[in-house]
Amino acid sequence: MIRAVVFDLWNTLVFSPAGSPFQRMRDLLRPEQAHLFKTVVRDGMARPHASVRSFLEAWQDPVGLDAQQVEAMVQAFQEAGAQAECFAGAPEAVGAVRDLARVALLSNTQTFGLELLDRLGISERIRTRMLSAEIGALKPEAAAFEAVQRKLGAFPGNLVMVGDSWTDDVEGAIAVGWTAVWVNRDGAPRPPHDSDAPIYEVRNLSRLPELIQGLQDGLRCPTCLG
C-alpha cells in the first residue's frame, strides 16, 4: 500500500530559466580552479550554510576566488531563485496526490536561497521537507532515502519517489526498496535496468495522481500509464 509520495524539487516541480547556479559557478571558475568544483558543490549541498555569500566566502581562499567571481556567483544564485517557477500543473498534481497519500520533499539542494518554496506555494503544499544540506546525504545515497523513511515512519514498500533524474531519483529509490516514478518530459529512452523493478514513467505530473491511485489499487504494470 502506498502511504507516502516523495517529490524531487528541481526539474521535477520547479525550474529556473536562469539555469543551475552551480553550473553557472563552474563556468565562472578559471582552469586552475576547476578541479575543486565537485568538492565545492558537495559542500554546498551536504551541509548547511547561512547564506550564499557565507558559503562562497568559506571557499574563497581554498579555491582562490577573487571578489569579482564571488559577486558573479552570488548573482547567479539570486537570479536562479528569483526566476524559479513551477512546471505547469505541478501544484495541482501535488494537491491531488496529497488527497491520496502523505507527501514529502527530498531534494539535493542547499539551505540558502530557497525563498522560492514559500513564493511558489510549495511549503504550504508539502510540509515535510528534507534537503540534502540538512541531512548530510545526497541522492542516490541510501542515507538520503532512509532519512525520509525515518521522518515519515514508513516502510520502503510504502514509499514512492517522483523525480526527473534516472540516477538520483529512480536508481536511488529502487536500491532502497521504494517504488520510482520517472518524470521523463523529453521522452528519453530508459537506461538499462531490471525489468522487474517497480519503475513507472510519466511525461508530466498531470498523470501522477491517476498513477498513484492505480498503485494503491494494486497496479503492477509499469507500462499501463505513461
ABEGO torsion letter per residue (X at the ends): XBABBBBBABGAABBBAAEBAAAAAAAABBAAAAAAAAAAAAAAAABBBABAAAAAAAAAAAAGBBAAAAAAAAAAAAAAAAABBBBBGAAAAAAAAAAABBBBBBBBBBABGAAAAAAAGAAAABABBBBAAAAGBBOABAAAAAAAAAAAGBBAAABBBBBABAAAAAAAAAAAGBBBBBBBAAGBBBBBBBAABBBBBBABAAAAAAAAAAAAAGBABAAABX
